[in-house]
Amino acid sequence: MIDFSIPPELEAMRDRTTAFMDEFVYPNESQLVEDEGLPVELERDLQRRVKALGLWAPHLPREWGGMGIGFIGQALINEIVGRSVFAPRLFGNAAPDAGNAELLLIAATKEQKEQYLRPLANGDVRSCFAMTEPEVAGSDPTGLKTTAVRDGDNWVINGHKWFISGAIGSTFAIVMAVTEPEAASHSRASMILVPTNTPGFNIIRSVPVMGSGGVGGHCEIRFEDCRVPLTNLLGEAGQGFKLAQARLGPGRIQHCMRWIGAAQRSLEMMCAYALKRQSFGEPLAKKQTVQNWIADSTAEINAARLMTLNAAWKLDRGDDARVEISLIKFFGARVLHDVIDRAIQVHGALGYSKDTPLEMFYRDARAARIYDGPDEVHRQVVAQRILKAFETQN
Ligand SMILES: Cc1cc2nc3c(=O)[nH]c(=O)nc-3n(C[C@H](O)[C@H](O)[C@H](O)COP(=O)(O)OP(=O)(O)OC[C@H]3O[C@@H](n4cnc5c(N)ncnc54)[C@H](O)[C@@H]3O)c2cc1C
Protein backbone atom coordinates (compact mmCIF):
# COMPACT_ATOMS: atom_id res chain seq x y z
CA MET A 1 0.00 0.00 0.00
CA ILE A 2 1.26 3.50 -0.78
CA ASP A 3 0.88 5.88 2.14
CA PHE A 4 0.71 9.57 1.21
CA SER A 5 0.60 10.87 4.78
CA ILE A 6 3.39 13.17 5.96
CA PRO A 7 5.34 12.02 9.06
CA PRO A 8 4.36 14.12 12.13
CA GLU A 9 7.90 15.49 12.58
CA LEU A 10 7.93 16.84 9.02
CA GLU A 11 4.39 18.12 9.37
CA ALA A 12 5.49 20.11 12.43
CA MET A 13 8.41 21.56 10.44
CA ARG A 14 6.00 22.51 7.65
CA ASP A 15 3.73 24.26 10.15
CA ARG A 16 6.66 26.25 11.54
CA THR A 17 7.75 27.16 8.01
CA THR A 18 4.25 28.33 7.07
CA ALA A 19 3.97 30.37 10.27
CA PHE A 20 7.32 32.04 9.54
CA MET A 21 6.27 32.84 5.96
CA ASP A 22 3.02 34.39 7.25
CA GLU A 23 4.66 36.44 9.97
CA PHE A 24 7.95 37.52 8.39
CA VAL A 25 8.15 36.81 4.68
CA TYR A 26 4.96 38.02 2.96
CA PRO A 27 4.79 41.23 5.06
CA ASN A 28 8.38 42.09 4.00
CA GLU A 29 7.97 41.42 0.27
CA SER A 30 7.50 45.14 -0.37
CA GLN A 31 11.07 45.72 0.91
CA LEU A 32 12.62 43.55 -1.79
CA VAL A 33 14.88 45.38 -4.23
CA GLU A 34 15.34 43.56 -7.53
CA ASP A 35 18.94 42.40 -8.15
CA GLU A 36 19.81 43.21 -4.53
CA GLY A 37 17.38 41.33 -2.29
CA LEU A 38 16.26 42.49 1.14
CA PRO A 39 18.10 45.16 3.16
CA VAL A 40 21.12 43.34 4.66
CA GLU A 41 20.21 43.87 8.34
CA LEU A 42 16.66 42.66 7.81
CA GLU A 43 17.89 39.59 5.94
CA ARG A 44 20.41 38.76 8.68
CA ASP A 45 17.74 39.16 11.37
CA LEU A 46 15.32 36.87 9.54
CA GLN A 47 18.05 34.28 8.92
CA ARG A 48 18.81 34.24 12.66
CA ARG A 49 15.14 33.61 13.38
CA VAL A 50 15.03 30.75 10.86
CA LYS A 51 18.06 29.15 12.49
CA ALA A 52 16.49 29.49 15.94
CA LEU A 53 13.40 27.69 14.62
CA GLY A 54 15.55 24.78 13.36
CA LEU A 55 14.55 25.46 9.75
CA TRP A 56 17.96 26.44 8.35
CA ALA A 57 19.36 24.70 5.24
CA PRO A 58 16.88 21.89 4.48
CA HIS A 59 19.38 20.50 1.93
CA LEU A 60 22.24 19.94 4.39
CA PRO A 61 22.87 17.20 6.93
CA ARG A 62 22.65 18.06 10.61
CA GLU A 63 26.44 17.94 11.13
CA TRP A 64 26.69 20.87 8.71
CA GLY A 65 24.00 22.87 10.48
CA GLY A 66 21.17 21.77 8.19
CA MET A 67 17.84 20.04 8.79
CA GLY A 68 18.97 16.58 7.65
CA ILE A 69 15.59 15.69 6.17
CA GLY A 70 16.54 14.07 2.85
CA PHE A 71 15.02 14.91 -0.53
CA ILE A 72 11.42 14.08 0.37
CA GLY A 73 11.69 16.37 3.39
CA GLN A 74 13.23 19.09 1.26
CA ALA A 75 10.45 18.80 -1.31
CA LEU A 76 7.85 19.32 1.40
CA ILE A 77 9.63 22.32 2.95
CA ASN A 78 10.84 23.93 -0.29
CA GLU A 79 7.33 24.00 -1.66
CA ILE A 80 6.40 26.39 1.15
CA VAL A 81 9.62 28.40 0.89
CA GLY A 82 9.19 28.72 -2.91
CA ARG A 83 6.03 30.75 -2.40
CA SER A 84 8.12 33.90 -2.14
CA VAL A 85 11.02 34.91 -4.37
CA PHE A 86 13.43 35.89 -1.59
CA ALA A 87 12.50 33.25 1.01
CA PRO A 88 15.10 30.66 -0.11
CA ARG A 89 17.86 33.04 0.98
CA LEU A 90 16.27 33.35 4.42
CA PHE A 91 16.16 29.57 4.79
CA GLY A 92 19.79 29.20 3.61
CA ASN A 93 18.97 27.13 0.54
CA ALA A 94 18.95 29.57 -2.36
CA ALA A 95 20.50 28.69 -5.71
CA PRO A 96 23.36 28.48 -6.53
CA ASP A 97 24.67 28.15 -2.95
CA ALA A 98 22.56 25.09 -2.16
CA GLY A 99 23.82 23.15 -5.19
CA ASN A 100 27.39 24.25 -4.51
CA ALA A 101 27.17 23.11 -0.90
CA GLU A 102 25.89 19.71 -2.00
CA LEU A 103 28.74 19.46 -4.50
CA LEU A 104 31.33 20.35 -1.83
CA LEU A 105 29.82 17.74 0.47
CA ILE A 106 30.41 14.99 -2.06
CA ALA A 107 33.66 16.13 -3.70
CA ALA A 108 35.66 18.44 -1.41
CA THR A 109 38.63 17.39 0.70
CA LYS A 110 38.53 17.87 4.48
CA GLU A 111 40.51 21.11 4.16
CA GLN A 112 38.34 22.39 1.30
CA LYS A 113 35.23 21.66 3.34
CA GLU A 114 36.51 23.69 6.27
CA GLN A 115 37.61 26.58 4.07
CA TYR A 116 34.67 26.74 1.63
CA LEU A 117 31.74 24.65 2.84
CA ARG A 118 31.76 25.70 6.49
CA PRO A 119 31.14 29.44 5.88
CA LEU A 120 28.76 28.65 2.99
CA ALA A 121 26.69 26.28 5.12
CA ASN A 122 26.50 28.93 7.86
CA GLY A 123 25.28 31.53 5.38
CA ASP A 124 28.31 33.74 6.11
CA VAL A 125 29.37 33.87 2.45
CA ARG A 126 27.85 33.40 -0.98
CA SER A 127 29.24 31.46 -3.95
CA CYS A 128 28.68 31.01 -7.67
CA PHE A 129 28.95 28.22 -10.23
CA ALA A 130 30.73 29.09 -13.49
CA MET A 131 30.09 26.71 -16.33
CA THR A 132 28.19 28.41 -19.18
CA GLU A 133 30.09 30.30 -21.90
CA PRO A 134 28.67 32.72 -24.45
CA GLU A 135 30.65 31.29 -27.39
CA VAL A 136 29.50 27.67 -27.08
CA ALA A 137 26.13 25.98 -26.45
CA GLY A 138 25.47 25.66 -22.73
CA SER A 139 23.28 22.65 -23.52
CA ASP A 140 26.36 20.78 -24.70
CA PRO A 141 29.15 21.62 -22.27
CA THR A 142 31.57 19.20 -23.97
CA GLY A 143 32.41 22.22 -26.13
CA LEU A 144 33.61 24.38 -23.20
CA LYS A 145 36.59 26.55 -24.13
CA THR A 146 37.80 27.86 -20.75
CA THR A 147 41.14 26.25 -19.93
CA ALA A 148 43.07 25.60 -16.72
CA VAL A 149 46.71 24.81 -17.39
CA ARG A 150 49.12 23.40 -14.80
CA ASP A 151 52.05 25.75 -14.17
CA GLY A 152 54.25 24.72 -11.24
CA ASP A 153 52.00 24.54 -8.18
CA ASN A 154 49.20 26.49 -9.86
CA TRP A 155 46.35 26.28 -12.29
CA VAL A 156 46.29 29.18 -14.74
CA ILE A 157 42.73 29.78 -15.87
CA ASN A 158 41.74 31.64 -19.03
CA GLY A 159 38.26 31.87 -20.47
CA HIS A 160 34.94 33.63 -20.78
CA LYS A 161 31.78 32.74 -18.83
CA TRP A 162 28.37 34.25 -18.57
CA PHE A 163 25.07 33.94 -16.73
CA ILE A 164 27.02 33.17 -13.59
CA SER A 165 24.31 33.71 -11.00
CA GLY A 166 25.20 35.53 -7.83
CA ALA A 167 28.79 36.30 -8.88
CA ILE A 168 28.79 39.87 -7.55
CA GLY A 169 29.53 39.59 -3.84
CA SER A 170 30.41 35.90 -3.97
CA THR A 171 33.47 34.79 -2.03
CA PHE A 172 34.33 31.93 -4.33
CA ALA A 173 33.36 30.35 -7.63
CA ILE A 174 33.33 26.71 -8.66
CA VAL A 175 34.71 26.91 -12.19
CA MET A 176 34.39 24.30 -14.89
CA ALA A 177 37.47 24.37 -17.14
CA VAL A 178 39.23 22.11 -19.61
CA THR A 179 42.28 20.59 -17.91
CA GLU A 180 42.71 17.43 -20.03
CA PRO A 181 42.37 18.66 -23.63
CA GLU A 182 43.47 15.33 -25.12
CA ALA A 183 40.98 13.21 -23.17
CA ALA A 184 37.62 11.92 -24.40
CA SER A 185 34.94 14.60 -24.60
CA HIS A 186 33.35 13.83 -21.20
CA SER A 187 36.71 13.61 -19.40
CA ARG A 188 38.27 16.89 -20.56
CA ALA A 189 36.93 19.23 -17.90
CA SER A 190 37.53 19.61 -14.17
CA MET A 191 36.07 21.74 -11.41
CA ILE A 192 38.30 24.22 -9.64
CA LEU A 193 37.64 26.38 -6.58
CA VAL A 194 38.49 30.01 -7.32
CA PRO A 195 38.32 32.72 -4.64
CA THR A 196 36.74 35.70 -6.39
CA ASN A 197 39.42 38.09 -5.11
CA THR A 198 42.05 36.22 -7.15
CA PRO A 199 43.70 38.55 -9.70
CA GLY A 200 42.39 37.66 -13.16
CA PHE A 201 38.84 36.89 -11.95
CA ASN A 202 37.18 39.80 -13.72
CA ILE A 203 33.46 40.48 -13.58
CA ILE A 204 32.62 42.36 -16.78
CA ARG A 205 28.97 43.09 -16.05
CA SER A 206 25.75 41.82 -14.60
CA VAL A 207 23.81 40.79 -17.72
CA PRO A 208 20.47 42.66 -17.68
CA VAL A 209 17.70 40.02 -17.70
CA MET A 210 13.92 39.68 -17.99
CA GLY A 211 13.50 38.19 -14.52
CA SER A 212 14.08 39.55 -11.05
CA GLY A 213 17.85 38.99 -11.33
CA GLY A 214 18.46 37.72 -7.84
CA VAL A 215 21.20 38.73 -5.45
CA GLY A 216 24.57 39.15 -7.20
CA GLY A 217 23.16 39.25 -10.74
CA HIS A 218 23.78 36.87 -13.64
CA CYS A 219 27.30 37.89 -14.56
CA GLU A 220 29.68 37.85 -17.46
CA ILE A 221 33.17 36.97 -16.26
CA ARG A 222 36.58 36.87 -17.91
CA PHE A 223 39.34 34.71 -16.48
CA GLU A 224 42.64 36.28 -17.47
CA ASP A 225 45.70 34.36 -16.25
CA CYS A 226 43.81 33.67 -13.05
CA ARG A 227 46.13 31.60 -10.81
CA VAL A 228 45.01 29.31 -8.02
CA PRO A 229 46.90 26.46 -6.30
CA LEU A 230 46.65 22.97 -7.79
CA THR A 231 45.10 21.91 -4.48
CA ASN A 232 42.00 23.93 -5.41
CA LEU A 233 40.95 21.13 -7.75
CA LEU A 234 37.60 19.73 -6.68
CA GLY A 235 37.48 15.95 -6.94
CA GLU A 236 39.78 14.49 -9.56
CA ALA A 237 41.09 15.94 -12.82
CA GLY A 238 38.72 15.13 -15.69
CA GLN A 239 35.78 14.51 -13.33
CA GLY A 240 34.03 17.80 -14.15
CA PHE A 241 31.10 16.33 -16.05
CA LYS A 242 30.53 13.61 -13.51
CA LEU A 243 30.47 16.20 -10.73
CA ALA A 244 28.25 18.51 -12.80
CA GLN A 245 25.68 15.73 -13.08
CA ALA A 246 25.93 15.09 -9.34
CA ARG A 247 25.41 18.80 -8.66
CA LEU A 248 22.75 19.54 -11.22
CA GLY A 249 20.47 16.61 -10.35
CA PRO A 250 19.64 17.73 -6.81
CA GLY A 251 19.96 21.40 -7.85
CA ARG A 252 17.30 20.97 -10.52
CA ILE A 253 14.85 19.20 -8.29
CA GLN A 254 15.19 21.95 -5.67
CA HIS A 255 14.05 24.42 -8.33
CA CYS A 256 11.10 22.16 -9.15
CA MET A 257 10.11 22.01 -5.48
CA ARG A 258 10.10 25.81 -5.24
CA TRP A 259 8.12 26.17 -8.49
CA ILE A 260 5.27 24.17 -6.98
CA GLY A 261 5.07 26.75 -4.19
CA ALA A 262 5.00 29.68 -6.61
CA ALA A 263 2.36 27.95 -8.75
CA GLN A 264 0.27 27.03 -5.68
CA ARG A 265 0.36 30.60 -4.39
CA SER A 266 -0.66 31.89 -7.84
CA LEU A 267 -3.56 29.43 -7.88
CA GLU A 268 -4.68 30.58 -4.42
CA MET A 269 -4.51 34.21 -5.57
CA MET A 270 -6.53 33.27 -8.65
CA CYS A 271 -9.24 31.67 -6.47
CA ALA A 272 -9.36 34.56 -4.00
CA TYR A 273 -9.66 37.17 -6.73
CA ALA A 274 -12.19 35.15 -8.75
CA LEU A 275 -14.46 34.96 -5.71
CA LYS A 276 -14.15 38.68 -4.98
CA ARG A 277 -14.25 40.33 -8.42
CA GLN A 278 -17.72 40.96 -9.85
CA SER A 279 -18.29 41.07 -13.59
CA PHE A 280 -21.62 41.06 -15.47
CA GLY A 281 -23.50 40.72 -12.19
CA GLU A 282 -21.63 37.77 -10.72
CA PRO A 283 -18.20 36.86 -9.36
CA LEU A 284 -15.57 35.75 -11.88
CA ALA A 285 -15.63 32.42 -10.04
CA LYS A 286 -19.01 31.70 -11.67
CA LYS A 287 -17.56 31.85 -15.20
CA GLN A 288 -16.85 28.45 -16.63
CA THR A 289 -13.59 29.58 -18.25
CA VAL A 290 -12.26 30.66 -14.87
CA GLN A 291 -13.46 27.42 -13.29
CA ASN A 292 -11.60 25.49 -16.01
CA TRP A 293 -8.43 27.42 -15.24
CA ILE A 294 -8.75 26.64 -11.54
CA ALA A 295 -9.43 22.94 -12.21
CA ASP A 296 -6.64 22.61 -14.79
CA SER A 297 -4.15 24.42 -12.55
CA THR A 298 -5.03 22.21 -9.58
CA ALA A 299 -4.59 19.05 -11.68
CA GLU A 300 -1.27 20.21 -13.11
CA ILE A 301 0.13 21.31 -9.74
CA ASN A 302 -0.90 18.00 -8.15
CA ALA A 303 0.78 16.09 -10.98
CA ALA A 304 3.96 18.19 -10.68
CA ARG A 305 4.01 17.69 -6.90
CA LEU A 306 3.66 13.90 -7.18
CA MET A 307 6.33 13.73 -9.90
CA THR A 308 8.68 15.82 -7.76
CA LEU A 309 8.09 13.65 -4.71
CA ASN A 310 8.67 10.54 -6.81
CA ALA A 311 12.03 11.90 -8.03
CA ALA A 312 12.90 12.89 -4.45
CA TRP A 313 12.00 9.42 -3.19
CA LYS A 314 14.33 7.86 -5.77
CA LEU A 315 17.18 10.24 -4.83
CA ASP A 316 16.69 9.32 -1.16
CA ARG A 317 17.13 5.66 -2.15
CA GLY A 318 20.48 6.39 -3.84
CA ASP A 319 19.14 6.32 -7.42
CA ASP A 320 20.33 9.20 -9.64
CA ALA A 321 16.70 9.61 -10.82
CA ARG A 322 17.96 10.95 -14.13
CA VAL A 323 14.71 10.39 -16.04
CA GLU A 324 12.46 11.51 -13.18
CA ILE A 325 14.43 14.73 -12.69
CA SER A 326 14.36 15.54 -16.42
CA LEU A 327 10.62 14.81 -16.50
CA ILE A 328 9.83 17.17 -13.67
CA LYS A 329 12.28 19.80 -14.94
CA PHE A 330 10.42 20.39 -18.21
CA PHE A 331 6.93 19.49 -16.96
CA GLY A 332 7.24 21.60 -13.80
CA ALA A 333 8.56 24.62 -15.70
CA ARG A 334 5.54 24.48 -18.03
CA VAL A 335 3.07 24.12 -15.15
CA LEU A 336 4.68 27.05 -13.37
CA HIS A 337 4.39 29.23 -16.43
CA ASP A 338 0.81 28.27 -17.30
CA VAL A 339 -0.61 28.62 -13.79
CA ILE A 340 0.94 32.07 -13.29
CA ASP A 341 -0.28 33.10 -16.74
CA ARG A 342 -3.87 32.14 -15.87
CA ALA A 343 -3.64 33.89 -12.50
CA ILE A 344 -2.48 37.08 -14.22
CA GLN A 345 -5.35 36.82 -16.70
CA VAL A 346 -7.93 36.48 -13.92
CA HIS A 347 -6.47 39.56 -12.20
CA GLY A 348 -6.78 41.64 -15.39
CA ALA A 349 -4.77 44.88 -15.31
CA LEU A 350 -3.95 44.27 -11.64
CA GLY A 351 -2.17 41.07 -12.67
CA TYR A 352 -0.01 43.03 -15.10
CA SER A 353 0.88 45.57 -12.39
CA LYS A 354 3.66 45.28 -9.84
CA ASP A 355 1.11 45.47 -7.00
CA THR A 356 1.03 41.66 -6.75
CA PRO A 357 3.91 39.12 -6.88
CA LEU A 358 2.45 37.59 -10.06
CA GLU A 359 4.33 39.69 -12.60
CA MET A 360 7.71 38.88 -10.99
CA PHE A 361 6.79 35.21 -10.80
CA TYR A 362 5.92 35.35 -14.49
CA ARG A 363 9.19 36.96 -15.55
CA ASP A 364 11.20 34.49 -13.46
CA ALA A 365 9.17 31.55 -14.75
CA ARG A 366 10.34 32.14 -18.31
CA ALA A 367 13.91 31.39 -17.30
CA ALA A 368 12.86 28.09 -15.71
CA ARG A 369 12.48 26.61 -19.20
CA ILE A 370 16.13 27.45 -19.97
CA TYR A 371 18.41 27.27 -16.91
CA ASP A 372 19.82 23.95 -15.72
CA GLY A 373 19.20 22.64 -19.24
CA PRO A 374 16.50 23.78 -21.65
CA ASP A 375 13.20 21.87 -21.92
CA GLU A 376 14.21 20.35 -25.26
CA VAL A 377 17.34 18.73 -23.83
CA HIS A 378 15.44 17.21 -20.91
CA ARG A 379 12.80 15.83 -23.28
CA GLN A 380 15.61 14.36 -25.36
CA VAL A 381 17.17 12.70 -22.28
CA VAL A 382 13.82 11.16 -21.34
CA ALA A 383 13.00 9.97 -24.85
CA GLN A 384 16.46 8.52 -25.45
CA ARG A 385 16.38 6.55 -22.20
CA ILE A 386 12.88 5.25 -22.84
CA LEU A 387 13.72 4.25 -26.41
CA LYS A 388 16.91 2.52 -25.31
CA ALA A 389 15.10 0.54 -22.64
CA PHE A 390 12.37 -0.31 -25.17
CA GLU A 391 14.92 -1.50 -27.72
CA THR A 392 16.67 -3.66 -25.14
CA GLN A 393 13.43 -5.28 -23.97
CA ASN A 394 12.01 -5.95 -27.43
C1 LIG B 1 18.41 32.85 -15.11
C2 LIG B 1 19.56 31.98 -15.52
C3 LIG B 1 20.53 31.65 -14.58
C4 LIG B 1 21.63 30.88 -14.97
N1 LIG B 1 22.61 30.61 -14.03
C5 LIG B 1 23.73 29.95 -14.42
C6 LIG B 1 24.82 29.75 -13.49
O1 LIG B 1 24.75 30.16 -12.32
N2 LIG B 1 25.94 29.13 -13.93
C7 LIG B 1 26.06 28.66 -15.22
O2 LIG B 1 27.11 28.10 -15.54
N3 LIG B 1 25.05 28.83 -16.11
C8 LIG B 1 23.90 29.46 -15.75
N4 LIG B 1 22.88 29.68 -16.66
C9 LIG B 1 23.05 29.22 -18.02
C10 LIG B 1 22.16 28.03 -18.39
O3 LIG B 1 22.54 26.87 -17.71
C11 LIG B 1 22.19 27.90 -19.92
O4 LIG B 1 21.54 29.03 -20.44
C12 LIG B 1 21.54 26.64 -20.42
O5 LIG B 1 22.31 25.50 -20.10
C13 LIG B 1 21.36 26.69 -21.95
O6 LIG B 1 22.56 27.02 -22.60
P1 LIG B 1 22.58 28.22 -23.67
O7 LIG B 1 21.94 29.40 -23.08
O8 LIG B 1 23.97 28.35 -24.16
O9 LIG B 1 21.63 27.74 -24.85
P2 LIG B 1 22.04 26.81 -26.08
O10 LIG B 1 22.75 25.58 -25.60
O11 LIG B 1 22.73 27.64 -27.09
O12 LIG B 1 20.63 26.39 -26.63
C14 LIG B 1 19.74 27.34 -27.23
C15 LIG B 1 18.41 26.68 -27.50
O13 LIG B 1 18.60 25.63 -28.43
C16 LIG B 1 17.66 24.61 -28.20
N5 LIG B 1 18.37 23.33 -28.05
C17 LIG B 1 19.58 23.12 -27.48
N6 LIG B 1 19.88 21.81 -27.50
C18 LIG B 1 18.82 21.18 -28.06
C19 LIG B 1 18.51 19.81 -28.35
N7 LIG B 1 19.35 18.83 -28.01
N8 LIG B 1 17.32 19.54 -28.95
C20 LIG B 1 16.47 20.53 -29.29
N9 LIG B 1 16.70 21.84 -29.02
C21 LIG B 1 17.86 22.15 -28.43
C22 LIG B 1 16.90 24.96 -26.93
O14 LIG B 1 15.65 25.51 -27.27
C23 LIG B 1 17.78 26.01 -26.29
O15 LIG B 1 17.04 26.91 -25.48
C24 LIG B 1 21.75 30.42 -16.30
C25 LIG B 1 20.76 30.75 -17.24
C26 LIG B 1 19.67 31.52 -16.87
C27 LIG B 1 18.63 31.87 -17.88
The ligand as a Tripos MOL2 file, in Angstrom:
@<TRIPOS>MOLECULE
LIG
   53    58     1     0     0
SMALL
NO_CHARGES

@<TRIPOS>ATOM
      1 C1         18.4060   32.8540  -15.1070 C.3       1 LIG1
      2 C2         19.5600   31.9850  -15.5240 C.ar      1 LIG1
      3 C3         20.5260   31.6540  -14.5820 C.ar      1 LIG1
      4 C4         21.6300   30.8760  -14.9710 C.ar      1 LIG1
      5 N1         22.6100   30.6070  -14.0310 N.ar      1 LIG1
      6 C5         23.7310   29.9450  -14.4230 C.ar      1 LIG1
      7 C6         24.8170   29.7540  -13.4900 C.ar      1 LIG1
      8 O1         24.7470   30.1630  -12.3200 O.2       1 LIG1
      9 N2         25.9430   29.1280  -13.9290 N.ar      1 LIG1
     10 C7         26.0640   28.6620  -15.2160 C.ar      1 LIG1
     11 O2         27.1070   28.0990  -15.5400 O.2       1 LIG1
     12 N3         25.0460   28.8320  -16.1100 N.ar      1 LIG1
     13 C8         23.9040   29.4640  -15.7500 C.ar      1 LIG1
     14 N4         22.8760   29.6830  -16.6570 N.ar      1 LIG1
     15 C9         23.0450   29.2160  -18.0240 C.3       1 LIG1
     16 C10        22.1590   28.0260  -18.3910 C.3       1 LIG1
     17 O3         22.5420   26.8700  -17.7100 O.3       1 LIG1
     18 C11        22.1950   27.8960  -19.9200 C.3       1 LIG1
     19 O4         21.5370   29.0300  -20.4440 O.3       1 LIG1
     20 C12        21.5450   26.6360  -20.4150 C.3       1 LIG1
     21 O5         22.3150   25.5040  -20.1030 O.3       1 LIG1
     22 C13        21.3560   26.6910  -21.9550 C.3       1 LIG1
     23 O6         22.5620   27.0210  -22.5970 O.3       1 LIG1
     24 P1         22.5810   28.2220  -23.6680 P.3       1 LIG1
     25 O7         21.9430   29.4040  -23.0770 O.co2     1 LIG1
     26 O8         23.9680   28.3450  -24.1610 O.co2     1 LIG1
     27 O9         21.6300   27.7370  -24.8460 O.3       1 LIG1
     28 P2         22.0450   26.8140  -26.0820 P.3       1 LIG1
     29 O10        22.7450   25.5830  -25.5990 O.co2     1 LIG1
     30 O11        22.7280   27.6400  -27.0900 O.co2     1 LIG1
     31 O12        20.6310   26.3930  -26.6270 O.3       1 LIG1
     32 C14        19.7360   27.3390  -27.2320 C.3       1 LIG1
     33 C15        18.4110   26.6760  -27.5010 C.3       1 LIG1
     34 O13        18.5980   25.6300  -28.4270 O.3       1 LIG1
     35 C16        17.6590   24.6120  -28.2000 C.3       1 LIG1
     36 N5         18.3670   23.3330  -28.0500 N.ar      1 LIG1
     37 C17        19.5750   23.1180  -27.4830 C.ar      1 LIG1
     38 N6         19.8780   21.8090  -27.4990 N.ar      1 LIG1
     39 C18        18.8230   21.1770  -28.0640 C.ar      1 LIG1
     40 C19        18.5060   19.8120  -28.3490 C.ar      1 LIG1
     41 N7         19.3530   18.8270  -28.0110 N.pl3     1 LIG1
     42 N8         17.3190   19.5380  -28.9510 N.ar      1 LIG1
     43 C20        16.4670   20.5290  -29.2930 C.ar      1 LIG1
     44 N9         16.7030   21.8420  -29.0240 N.ar      1 LIG1
     45 C21        17.8640   22.1480  -28.4310 C.ar      1 LIG1
     46 C22        16.8990   24.9620  -26.9260 C.3       1 LIG1
     47 O14        15.6460   25.5130  -27.2700 O.3       1 LIG1
     48 C23        17.7780   26.0090  -26.2880 C.3       1 LIG1
     49 O15        17.0410   26.9150  -25.4790 O.3       1 LIG1
     50 C24        21.7470   30.4220  -16.2990 C.ar      1 LIG1
     51 C25        20.7580   30.7460  -17.2420 C.ar      1 LIG1
     52 C26        19.6740   31.5190  -16.8650 C.ar      1 LIG1
     53 C27        18.6300   31.8730  -17.8820 C.3       1 LIG1
@<TRIPOS>BOND
     1     1     2 1
     2     2     3 ar
     3     2    52 ar
     4     3     4 ar
     5     4     5 ar
     6     4    50 ar
     7     5     6 ar
     8     6     7 ar
     9     6    13 1
    10     7     8 2
    11     7     9 ar
    12     9    10 ar
    13    10    11 2
    14    10    12 ar
    15    12    13 ar
    16    13    14 ar
    17    14    15 1
    18    14    50 ar
    19    15    16 1
    20    16    17 1
    21    16    18 1
    22    18    19 1
    23    18    20 1
    24    20    21 1
    25    20    22 1
    26    22    23 1
    27    23    24 1
    28    24    25 2
    29    24    26 1
    30    24    27 1
    31    27    28 1
    32    28    29 2
    33    28    30 1
    34    28    31 1
    35    31    32 1
    36    32    33 1
    37    33    34 1
    38    33    48 1
    39    34    35 1
    40    35    36 1
    41    35    46 1
    42    36    37 ar
    43    36    45 ar
    44    37    38 ar
    45    38    39 ar
    46    39    40 ar
    47    39    45 ar
    48    40    41 1
    49    40    42 ar
    50    42    43 ar
    51    43    44 ar
    52    44    45 ar
    53    46    47 1
    54    46    48 1
    55    48    49 1
    56    50    51 ar
    57    51    52 ar
    58    52    53 1
@<TRIPOS>SUBSTRUCTURE
     1 LIG1         1 GROUP 0 **** ****
